[in-house]
Amino acid sequence: MLNKCLFPVAGYGTRFLPATKSMPKEMLPILDKPLVQYGVEEALSAGIRGIGFVTGRGKRAIEDHFDVSYELEDQVRGTNKESALVGIRELIEQCTFSYTRQIHMQGLGHAILCGRSLIGNEPFAVVLADDLCFGEGASVLGQLLEIFAEHRLSVVAIEEVPDERVHQYGVIAGEEVSKDLYRVSDMIEKPEQGTAPSNLAIIGRYILTPDIFEILQQTAPDTRGEIQITDALVQQAKQGKVLAYRFKGQRFDCGSLAGYVDATNFCYEELRSKGEK
């Protein structure tokens, strides 16, 4: 039904300097696994095997991670370290990876538009790797796919955020059509405090219909020269073609230091509870 997932990974990760001066922020580890691997695992768990990356300068480590390392594998073969590579081997064997570049950093909408050559004319998922999500039951992406399968419209994941943080997000306005599911009438990117239509914030999981590419081509840059995906989604929303789902699970903003630490602590406690390490 839906075969491709796009990962926009061209950003500089300036909030994690100097660590990200020479290392992609998407390769920052949560315990012993990089953020981007969690995202690809989530896509695969939802049945998506075509993985596309919109990369930029200095992102070669991502390509190398999702490739065979013959020298390393030869070194650990037959040792107790070999089991650590099982997860990434499975991803390499089961997924197909493709890459294109975003030459100029001009916003998330522009990054998605750059990925058009990898997607073609079909619906697709988008995962922002620095939003680390753990779904209840199905993954967050899997939950969105269930909504898409029924309605065949663009779907965005949302969560409630405290009022004092609403200005940090894109937020939706809309009508709740069933439990936790909203038909979106408007979206506002980082509204000024006190002006937001709700406290339902969009997070880094999307299912998009292919007409979004044509809309993005016609979307004007904002005052910072960036093309925002929310501006394009508003055009779909005006036609009643965008749904928002308040997902079941937990999300960590690993683009911030506090969120990154919280995610690390959460994953470590989960590991301890299983008695694995």
Phi, psi and omega per residue, in radians:
M1 nan -0.803 3.115
L2 -2.414 2.091 -2.904
N3 -1.949 -0.156 -3.001
K4 -2.316 2.533 3.092
C5 -2.299 2.295 -3.097
L6 -1.824 2.339 3.092
F7 -2.025 1.820 3.022
P8 -1.334 1.966 -3.030
V9 -2.277 0.474 -3.052
A10 -1.560 -0.164 -3.047
G11 -1.120 2.792 -3.055
Y12 -1.452 -0.377 -3.117
G13 1.155 0.757 -3.018
T14 -1.147 -0.375 3.138
R15 -1.244 -0.185 3.131
F16 -1.998 0.313 3.029
L17 -1.133 2.520 0.099
P18 -1.522 -0.012 -3.082
A19 -1.007 -0.611 -3.072
T20 -1.630 0.205 3.098
K21 -1.081 -0.671 -3.123
S22 -2.224 0.084 -3.136
M23 -2.238 2.302 3.107
P24 -1.039 2.434 3.122
K25 -1.077 -0.487 -3.136
E26 -1.219 -0.240 3.106
M27 -1.671 0.037 3.052
L28 -1.088 2.331 -3.042
P29 -1.509 2.455 2.835
I30 -1.801 1.884 -2.913
L31 1.035 -1.997 -3.042
D32 -1.951 0.380 -3.094
K33 -2.377 2.317 -3.137
P34 -1.232 2.672 -3.112
L35 -0.920 -0.767 -3.050
V36 -1.139 -0.498 3.106
Q37 -1.192 -0.669 3.056
Y38 -1.002 -0.738 -3.120
G39 -1.139 -0.741 3.125
V40 -1.160 -0.680 3.081
E41 -1.068 -0.671 3.107
E42 -1.119 -0.746 3.108
A43 -1.078 -0.791 -3.128
L44 -1.126 -0.678 3.129
S45 -1.094 -0.423 3.098
A46 -1.581 0.109 3.090
G47 1.526 0.225 -3.119
I48 -1.726 2.155 -3.064
R49 -1.976 -0.281 3.113
G50 -1.589 1.890 -3.044
I51 -1.912 2.085 3.116
G52 -1.992 2.377 3.126
F53 -2.020 2.282 2.959
V54 -1.742 1.792 -2.987
T55 -1.812 -3.084 3.082
G56 -2.611 -2.974 3.131
R57 -1.080 2.458 3.090
G58 1.396 0.253 -3.082
K59 -1.893 0.260 -3.071
R60 -1.039 -0.484 -3.111
A61 -1.052 -0.520 3.122
I62 -1.173 -0.786 3.103
E63 -1.067 -0.756 -3.122
D64 -1.141 -0.588 -3.113
H65 -1.130 -0.679 -3.123
F66 -1.677 0.799 3.106
D67 -2.523 2.824 3.115
V68 -1.314 2.379 3.043
S69 -1.974 1.630 -3.009
Y70 -1.089 -0.709 -3.106
E71 -1.125 -0.803 3.140
L72 -1.113 -0.783 -3.108
E73 -1.137 -0.575 3.073
D74 -1.161 -0.630 -3.124
Q75 -1.192 -0.634 -3.049
V76 -1.705 -0.097 -3.105
R77 -1.031 2.258 3.119
G78 1.450 0.016 3.112
T79 -1.854 3.016 3.133
N80 -1.277 -0.099 3.099
K81 -1.456 -0.294 -3.049
E82 -1.069 -0.613 -3.096
S83 -1.109 -0.399 -3.129
A84 -1.177 -0.317 -3.107
L85 -1.693 -0.003 -3.073
V86 -1.044 -0.812 -3.077
G87 -1.074 -0.810 -3.110
I88 -1.243 -0.570 3.066
R89 -1.073 -0.727 -3.129
E90 -1.099 -0.704 3.100
L91 -1.109 -0.774 -3.126
I92 -1.081 -0.670 -3.108
E93 -1.310 -0.583 -3.000
Q94 -1.690 -0.331 -3.082
C95 -1.942 2.746 2.993
T96 -1.940 2.233 -3.049
F97 -1.932 2.349 3.081
S98 -2.387 2.741 -2.968
Y99 -2.434 2.517 2.932
T100 -2.510 2.959 -3.056
R101 -2.032 2.502 2.931
Q102 -1.721 1.870 -3.013
I103 -1.215 -0.738 3.137
H104 -2.072 2.388 -3.136
M105 -1.354 1.763 -3.060
Q106 -2.236 0.603 3.033
G107 1.714 2.869 -3.098
L108 -1.135 -0.691 3.112
G109 -1.047 -0.719 3.109
H110 -1.155 -0.681 3.120
A111 -1.082 -0.750 3.120
I112 -1.127 -0.706 3.103
L113 -1.087 -0.641 3.091
C114 -1.086 -0.444 -3.126
G115 -1.480 0.080 -3.084
R116 -1.013 -0.670 -3.115
S117 -1.145 -0.401 3.125
L118 -1.506 -0.375 -3.022
I119 -1.730 -0.780 -3.047
G120 1.362 -2.677 -3.055
N121 -1.784 1.171 3.129
E122 -2.634 2.742 3.084
P123 -1.134 2.675 -3.065
F124 -2.671 2.824 3.072
A125 -1.724 2.730 3.008
V126 -2.267 2.284 3.085
V127 -2.152 2.224 2.973
L128 -1.665 1.965 -2.941
A129 -1.131 -0.440 -3.114
D130 -1.433 -0.019 2.855
D131 -1.662 1.769 -3.117
L132 -1.570 2.091 -3.014
C133 -2.118 2.454 3.026
F134 -2.211 1.945 -3.097
G135 -1.443 2.781 3.011
E136 -1.638 2.050 -3.010
G137 1.370 -1.891 3.078
A138 -1.264 2.712 3.037
S139 -1.119 2.896 3.125
V140 -1.054 -0.764 3.112
L141 -1.111 -0.669 3.093
G142 -1.103 -0.656 3.093
Q143 -1.125 -0.725 3.112
L144 -1.132 -0.637 -3.141
L145 -1.131 -0.599 3.084
E146 -1.112 -0.709 3.094
I147 -1.135 -0.782 -3.120
F148 -1.096 -0.698 -3.118
A149 -1.041 -0.573 -3.125
E150 -1.454 -0.652 -2.959
H151 -1.925 -0.388 -3.134
R152 0.996 0.701 3.091
L153 -2.171 2.881 3.012
S154 -1.085 2.467 -3.110
V155 -2.330 2.333 3.063
V156 -2.089 2.568 3.065
A157 -1.505 2.422 3.125
I158 -2.321 2.750 2.999
E159 -2.529 2.715 3.054
E160 -1.304 2.376 3.068
V161 -2.194 2.697 3.110
P162 -1.036 2.558 -3.078
D163 -0.970 -0.610 -3.092
E164 -1.278 -0.132 3.128
R165 -1.970 -0.005 -3.071
V166 -1.022 -0.605 -3.078
H167 -1.176 -0.126 3.137
Q168 -1.570 -0.086 -2.986
Y169 -2.207 2.932 2.803
G170 -1.467 2.340 -3.092
V171 -2.178 2.770 -3.087
I172 -1.891 2.730 2.842
A173 -2.105 2.489 -3.138
G174 3.040 -3.112 -3.098
E175 -1.927 2.302 3.087
E176 -1.305 2.048 -3.085
V177 -1.705 -0.359 2.981
S178 -2.791 3.084 -3.034
K179 -0.984 2.085 3.067
D180 1.221 0.096 -3.134
L181 -2.034 2.233 -3.056
Y182 -2.148 2.444 2.932
R183 -1.580 2.076 -2.984
V184 -1.404 2.326 3.047
S185 -1.879 -0.400 -3.131
D186 -2.786 2.763 3.040
M187 -2.416 2.437 3.120
I188 -2.233 2.185 -3.129
E189 -1.489 2.051 3.077
K190 0.848 1.152 -3.115
P191 -1.177 2.654 3.050
E192 -1.117 2.587 -3.101
Q193 -0.979 2.324 3.127
G194 1.553 -0.050 -3.095
T195 -1.996 -0.040 -3.059
A196 -1.215 2.454 3.117
P197 -1.304 -0.275 3.123
S198 -2.853 3.123 3.000
N199 -1.923 0.456 3.126
L200 -1.674 1.851 -3.009
A201 -1.712 2.475 3.087
I202 -1.389 2.300 3.084
I203 -1.976 3.120 -2.923
G204 -1.391 0.850 3.029
R205 -2.399 2.171 -3.094
Y206 -2.425 2.581 2.804
I207 -2.030 2.181 -3.041
L208 -2.146 2.438 3.035
T209 -1.460 2.667 -2.961
P210 -1.155 -0.313 3.094
D211 -1.146 -0.196 3.116
I212 -1.069 -0.502 -3.118
F213 -1.143 -0.778 3.114
E214 -1.115 -0.669 3.125
I215 -1.143 -0.747 3.132
L216 -1.082 -0.642 3.116
Q217 -1.090 -0.497 -3.119
Q218 -1.687 -0.022 -3.075
T219 -1.449 2.214 -3.133
A220 -1.326 2.545 3.052
P221 -1.113 2.701 3.081
D222 -1.433 -2.963 -3.068
T223 -1.142 -0.333 3.109
R224 -1.656 0.084 -3.141
G225 1.410 0.294 -3.095
E226 -1.882 2.533 3.051
I227 -1.666 2.084 -3.054
Q228 -1.705 2.361 3.093
I229 -1.125 -0.523 3.133
T230 -1.117 -0.639 3.121
D231 -1.108 -0.682 3.107
A232 -1.222 -0.712 3.131
L233 -1.129 -0.540 3.075
V234 -1.039 -0.667 3.131
Q235 -1.123 -0.683 3.042
Q236 -1.179 -0.698 -3.101
A237 -1.084 -0.609 3.122
K238 -1.080 -0.367 3.098
Q239 -1.760 0.164 3.134
G240 1.267 0.481 -2.999
K241 -1.942 0.370 3.104
V242 -2.294 2.278 3.036
L243 -1.998 2.649 3.074
A244 -2.214 2.350 -3.080
Y245 -2.127 2.191 3.065
R246 -1.399 1.740 -2.965
F247 -1.212 2.793 3.083
K248 -1.758 2.033 -3.124
G249 2.600 -2.767 -3.071
Q250 -2.321 2.482 -3.123
R251 -2.288 2.435 3.109
F252 -2.106 2.288 3.084
D253 -1.470 1.568 -3.094
C254 -1.449 0.128 2.946
G255 -1.433 -0.127 3.075
S256 -2.009 2.652 -3.133
L257 -1.069 -0.773 -3.104
A258 -1.105 -0.776 3.130
G259 -1.144 -0.645 3.118
Y260 -1.113 -0.748 3.116
V261 -1.160 -0.747 3.122
D262 -1.059 -0.728 3.133
A263 -1.129 -0.729 3.119
T264 -1.092 -0.796 3.131
N265 -1.101 -0.744 3.136
F266 -1.054 -0.845 -3.110
C267 -1.146 -0.623 3.120
Y268 -1.169 -0.729 3.115
E269 -1.141 -0.664 3.074
E270 -1.079 -0.715 3.124
L271 -1.140 -0.748 3.127
R272 -1.105 -0.694 -3.107
S273 -1.126 -0.470 3.101
K274 -1.513 -0.142 3.135
G275 1.203 0.459 -3.065
E276 -1.449 -0.562 -3.125
K277 -2.523 nan nan
